[in-house]
Amino acid sequence: MKKPFVFINAAMSADGKISTCERRQVRISGAKDLERVDSLRASSDAVLVGIGTVLADDPSLTVKAERRRAERKKAGKDENPLRVVADSRARTPLNAEILNKGAGRRLVAVSKRAPAERVKALQKKADVVVCGAEKVDLAVLLRTLRQRYGVRRLMVEGGATLNWSLLSQGLVDELYVFVGNMIIGGVNAPTLVDGEGFKDNFLKLELLGVEPLDEGVLLKWRVLAAGARQHDEKRKYGCDGQVRVRRGGQGKTDAFVMHGEDSPL
């Protein structure tokens, strides 16, 4: 499957938590790591998050440094990368930061089950693509990003369910994790990767680097092999039909959008 280079970037506590049991955002990264994240975002063609992250944290996913935005504009790009939400039921609030803050294009990926009125409302703020019957099919979404939006480098910024879905389907190339100097705890607090979990044939990684940073450490990994739940690329993940969905935000012409099968998102 032709897809972008996909990397997950995340920050977690020393005990592997990315937020509290209340799903309350915690600042784990220090100043240097936040600079690193902004640089990664500026160098990416698109940034992907799940709807859970949008509802819990309301991120804008903009490039923060003015000089980096200027460099992108000088290179003929938008100030911010394409911002993408995997949102099966079109639950993204119309006042969400990701839809309203900063220049650049937005894309919301939904499934066929998304309410038509919600899709229509989102089209005023973003492009909307249909990828999947019940849930967003991430393989189809990645292929759409590569072929129709020209995305070659995709940054994934969570959350835990999206991370699991991508990793378990063999769709991630590299993983960057900042481990902070704190313990969060909580049996129900989300970890770096949640979801169903592997029973065997665990996902293997190759360590690319270890770097002390702020009061923690940055780990860089290459994903070596897909786990037990990897989808066979020969499966029928492809288009089961085509629909036209109006591009949102700027009154652009209609675009073909592919339908795909279900994924665990």
URFENWO-V739021 format. One record per residue. RES is the residue in three letters. PHI is phi in degrees with one decimal (none if undefined). D_CENTER is the distance of its C-alpha to the mean C-alpha in Angstrom with 2 decimals. Layout:
res: {RES RES}
phi: {PHI PHI}
d_center: {D_CENTER D_CENTER}
This chain:
res: {MET LYS LYS PRO PHE VAL PHE ILE ASN ALA ALA MET SER ALA ASP GLY LYS ILE SER THR CYS GLU ARG ARG GLN VAL ARG ILE SER GLY ALA LYS ASP LEU GLU ARG VAL ASP SER LEU ARG ALA SER SER ASP ALA VAL LEU VAL GLY ILE GLY THR VAL LEU ALA ASP ASP PRO SER LEU THR VAL LYS ALA GLU ARG ARG ARG ALA GLU ARG LYS LYS ALA GLY LYS ASP GLU ASN PRO LEU ARG VAL VAL ALA ASP SER ARG ALA ARG THR PRO LEU ASN ALA GLU ILE LEU ASN LYS GLY ALA GLY ARG ARG LEU VAL ALA VAL SER LYS ARG ALA PRO ALA GLU ARG VAL LYS ALA LEU GLN LYS LYS ALA ASP VAL VAL VAL CYS GLY ALA GLU LYS VAL ASP LEU ALA VAL LEU LEU ARG THR LEU ARG GLN ARG TYR GLY VAL ARG ARG LEU MET VAL GLU GLY GLY ALA THR LEU ASN TRP SER LEU LEU SER GLN GLY LEU VAL ASP GLU LEU TYR VAL PHE VAL GLY ASN MET ILE ILE GLY GLY VAL ASN ALA PRO THR LEU VAL ASP GLY GLU GLY PHE LYS ASP ASN PHE LEU LYS LEU GLU LEU LEU GLY VAL GLU PRO LEU ASP GLU GLY VAL LEU LEU LYS TRP ARG VAL LEU ALA ALA GLY ALA ARG GLN HIS ASP GLU LYS ARG LYS TYR GLY CYS ASP GLY GLN VAL ARG VAL ARG ARG GLY GLY GLN GLY LYS THR ASP ALA PHE VAL MET HIS GLY GLU ASP SER PRO LEU}
phi: {none -81.3 -142.4 -70.4 -70.4 -116.4 -132.1 -95.1 -120.1 -152.8 -124.5 -139.9 -74.0 -62.9 -100.5 84.2 -95.3 -106.9 -162.9 -83.5 -64.4 -88.3 62.5 -88.5 -64.3 -124.6 -79.9 -99.0 -76.3 -94.2 -61.4 -67.0 -69.3 -63.6 -64.0 -61.6 -63.5 -64.2 -65.9 -62.2 -62.2 -66.0 -89.6 -97.6 -82.5 -153.2 -125.3 -116.5 -135.6 -90.3 -62.9 -59.7 -66.4 -62.4 -70.6 -83.4 -113.4 49.7 -78.4 -91.3 59.6 -85.6 -77.8 -81.7 -75.9 -60.8 -64.7 -72.5 -64.0 -65.5 -64.0 -65.3 -63.3 -62.6 -85.2 83.6 -107.8 -66.0 -59.0 -121.1 -65.7 -57.0 -104.8 -122.6 -118.7 -87.0 -142.8 -52.7 -108.4 56.5 -92.5 -59.0 -64.2 -66.8 -97.8 -62.7 -56.0 -62.2 -92.2 -125.9 -98.6 83.9 -75.7 119.4 -93.0 -125.9 -140.7 -115.2 -96.1 -124.1 -108.2 -64.2 -79.4 -63.0 -58.8 -59.2 -68.1 -70.4 -61.2 -61.0 -66.9 -66.6 -62.8 -77.3 -114.3 -156.0 -70.9 -126.4 -120.0 -101.1 -131.8 120.1 -83.4 -100.2 -135.9 -65.4 -86.8 -68.2 -63.3 -66.5 -60.6 -63.5 -64.2 -64.3 -60.9 -71.8 -83.1 -104.2 -116.5 67.1 -79.9 -106.1 -131.9 -115.7 -97.9 -109.0 -117.7 93.1 -100.1 -62.6 -70.4 -63.1 -58.1 -60.6 -59.9 -69.0 -66.1 -68.7 -95.5 70.1 -105.4 -108.7 -96.1 -141.2 -137.1 -117.4 -130.7 -90.2 -103.8 -87.4 -92.0 -152.2 -114.2 -102.2 71.3 103.8 -63.5 -100.7 -72.6 -65.2 -100.7 -57.4 -134.3 -103.3 75.3 -68.8 85.5 -78.9 -90.0 -160.3 46.8 -64.7 -66.9 -102.0 -126.6 -112.3 -73.0 -98.3 -174.1 -132.4 -138.3 -61.2 -149.8 50.0 -105.4 -138.5 -144.8 -102.8 -110.1 -121.5 -128.4 -105.3 -80.0 -91.8 -149.4 -75.3 -88.7 -62.8 -99.2 -58.2 -79.3 -65.7 -66.0 -88.9 -68.2 -86.4 -83.2 -74.1 -67.7 -108.5 148.6 -133.1 -129.8 -106.1 -125.8 -67.2 -66.6 -98.6 87.9 -130.0 63.4 -77.9 -71.2 -62.2 -129.7 -69.0 -127.7 -88.9 -97.3 -136.3 -82.1 -72.1 -137.2 -80.1 -101.6}
d_center: {18.37 17.54 13.89 12.28 12.50 9.27 9.21 7.83 9.46 10.90 14.30 16.50 20.17 22.88 22.84 19.16 18.07 15.09 16.92 20.23 21.52 21.48 17.71 18.93 16.98 18.85 19.08 19.06 18.73 21.83 22.49 22.20 18.80 17.53 19.12 17.41 13.91 15.15 16.53 13.43 11.63 14.88 15.08 11.84 12.07 8.66 5.73 2.44 3.21 5.90 9.37 10.87 9.38 10.56 13.84 14.49 13.74 13.68 11.88 12.78 10.45 13.63 15.45 18.13 20.90 23.19 24.26 20.81 20.41 23.92 23.23 20.47 22.97 25.70 23.77 23.53 19.89 18.60 18.59 14.84 12.20 10.97 8.62 6.73 6.77 7.22 10.65 13.41 16.26 15.51 15.77 14.06 17.10 18.76 19.38 15.86 15.44 12.38 14.86 17.85 17.62 17.98 18.65 16.45 14.90 12.49 11.29 11.02 10.89 13.61 16.12 19.87 20.55 19.03 22.12 23.48 24.34 20.84 19.54 22.47 21.82 18.19 19.57 21.48 18.45 15.94 15.88 15.39 15.03 16.22 14.72 16.62 19.62 18.76 15.01 12.19 12.95 9.94 12.60 13.89 10.73 10.28 14.01 14.06 11.81 14.20 17.37 17.28 15.23 16.22 12.89 14.00 11.72 7.90 6.49 3.66 5.17 5.69 7.77 10.37 10.39 6.95 7.99 11.28 10.55 9.07 11.82 14.47 14.18 14.62 11.60 10.87 13.40 13.39 12.60 13.62 14.79 17.06 19.58 21.41 25.05 24.94 25.22 23.52 24.71 24.64 24.48 22.01 19.78 16.23 15.90 13.32 13.14 14.77 15.37 18.59 18.96 20.90 24.62 25.65 24.66 22.19 19.39 21.05 19.90 21.87 22.19 21.80 22.71 23.66 24.11 25.63 23.85 24.98 26.20 23.81 22.64 19.77 19.19 17.81 17.62 17.57 16.74 20.13 20.19 18.37 19.65 21.80 19.31 18.12 18.60 21.45 20.55 23.86 22.96 23.00 19.32 20.44 21.59 23.93 24.88 23.90 23.80 23.85 21.50 22.46 20.16 19.85 20.68 23.12 25.29 24.33 25.74 24.42 22.00 22.02 19.09 18.99 19.16 18.13 18.89 17.36 14.62 14.39 11.55}
